[in-house]
Amino acid sequence: MKRPDEFWWRHGVFYQIYPRSFQDSNSDGVGDLRGIIERLPYLVSLGIDAIWLSPIFPSPMADFGYDIADYTGIDPLFGTIADFDALIAAAHDGGLKLILDLVPNHTSDLHPWFVESRRSRDNPKRDWYIWRDPNEAGGPPNNWLSEFGGSAWQYDAATAQYYYHAFLAQQPDLNWRNPEVRHAIHDVMRFWLRKGVDGFRVDVIWHLIKDAEFRDNPPNPSFRPGRPPHEQILPLRTTDQAEVHDAIAGMRRVIDEFPARVLIGEIYLPTERLVTYYGRELGGAHLPFNFALLSAPWNARAIEKIIHDYEAALPHGAWPNWVLGNHDRPRVASRVGRDQARVAAMLLLTLRGTPTLYYGDEIGMHQVAIAPGQVRDPFEKNVPGIGVGRDGCRTPMQWDAGRFAGFSTSTPWLPLSEDSVHENVVNLEADARSILNLYKALIGLRNNLPELVTGSYVPIAAQGDLLIYRRQSEIDALIIALNLGDQPTSISSGGLRGEILISTLLDRSGEKVEDALDLRGNEGVIIGALGAQPE
């Protein structure tokens, strides 16, 4: 049931596409916009409501599109502006919203703004980026570290100053304390909003403002060898500054100039800090991404505590959201196991709030091992051997059993999983009990049962491997019972009566529940028409 109102993002299911890896239409081994258009019928059949595209703008691809050289164009690798216009028209015709990735924290070092900025110290765009003199010894201005390894300061010999880059040296950070920068990014947003995009996911939104006094970051007492080097210091001065909320409020005001649009923020922070990004009087991001499940210990008590703490911390009126996978973290099927990936799907799609799926998770794609000679990720190249590589979760979508899994007719930019011959869309659509058909069924339930969208979340039990909660509307209720372990378990209660609407194994629909419920290992169920909650 589609709801074309200003709060559509509360009711919808989001689906992230990594464009390089979704569908190649021109046989160059890289996915593109025309390829996405070809696959829109699949996305409609899946039942999702909105597509979020990772960056498609002109870029030298030092960080695969997160180093933008032109905010208002399309990289030829992905197509043309005409292709984008065709995509947004086709998506809207199919009832799908389209979200773009906005990367306002940094540009490419080849962006015209930075080319101008580094020409001279008195260039009008000098202050659009963060430039500092060397320290007294001639080295970097302070101890700030790049998330991709090494100092976050790059020396520019021509002007004898350093510029700051939170990520690669080819990604200089913009100076968000400069009003001209804010206005320029606001104009970028308006350009795409006028084209009809339905909102933005804002990259590293908590990085936008840095300490005005450029003080050193403190050492991290919890750092251990084998962790990424930038974790040696705590980013106290380089992220989550108080003034960032004014910058986000400015972006939100631009969003609000257009009806029924959404602002999403990428934020890796503890829950109590994350929720501040809803903004004063909810004037910040509509959805500060909640990534807690990406690193959660996979047991009932830990997950129940994450849910409880998040629900308790939400500001009044704020809408929650949940994420199980993205382009930066290992695949959920590899984190929790192939069998538990089904249970994870039920968890994601039955919690209160907007869920975001990552392409391929609906067919159980797992993390692909990348040989050293095939590594493309600059993070892994800069900091090798400790497991930070992101290529393994960005491999091509597995569409069919063909040579290149239906993704391309040429060798893909990253290797395919060896299991693509068996684990692909065509095969799984034909299997009535596949994980793909489970995702479709769960999304279908969300579209038809208001309890799963607007109902309250009521915890019931978190014991051993068993997690149980209720989704309650004013009229009806559902109980979700998840077995997070591989051994059978039983629930006994004199008041538990109802009917199983769906099992993660897709073989118990319509089964009556009378005072007791048996769950197989790695099974979850949704029960409707309940009596009293289990004890």
Secondary structure as UniProt FT lines:
FT   TURN            6..7
FT   HELIX           8..11
FT   STRAND          14..17
FT   HELIX           19..21
FT   HELIX           33..38
FT   HELIX           40..46
FT   STRAND          50..53
FT   TURN            62..65
FT   TURN            71..72
FT   TURN            76..78
FT   HELIX           81..93
FT   TURN            94..95
FT   STRAND          97..102
FT   TURN            109..110
FT   HELIX           112..117
FT   TURN            118..119
FT   TURN            121..122
FT   TURN            124..125
FT   HELIX           126..128
FT   STRAND          131..132
FT   TURN            136..137
FT   TURN            147..148
FT   STRAND          153..156
FT   TURN            157..160
FT   STRAND          161..164
FT   TURN            169..170
FT   STRAND          173..174
FT   TURN            176..177
FT   HELIX           179..194
FT   TURN            195..196
FT   STRAND          199..202
FT   TURN            203..204
FT   HELIX           205..207
FT   TURN            212..213
FT   TURN            221..222
FT   TURN            225..226
FT   HELIX           229..232
FT   TURN            236..238
FT   TURN            242..243
FT   HELIX           244..255
FT   TURN            256..257
FT   TURN            259..260
FT   STRAND          262..265
FT   HELIX           271..274
FT   HELIX           275..278
FT   HELIX           280..282
FT   STRAND          287..288
FT   HELIX           292..294
FT   HELIX           300..313
FT   TURN            316..317
FT   STRAND          321..323
FT   TURN            327..328
FT   HELIX           332..336
FT   HELIX           338..350
FT   STRAND          354..358
FT   TURN            359..360
FT   HELIX           361..363
FT   HELIX           372..374
FT   HELIX           378..382
FT   TURN            384..385
FT   HELIX           391..393
FT   TURN            403..407
FT   HELIX           418..421
FT   HELIX           425..430
FT   TURN            432..433
FT   HELIX           435..448
FT   HELIX           451..454
FT   STRAND          456..463
FT   TURN            464..465
FT   STRAND          466..472
FT   STRAND          477..483
FT   STRAND          489..503
FT   TURN            504..505
FT   TURN            509..510
FT   STRAND          512..519
FT   TURN            521..522
FT   STRAND          524..528
//
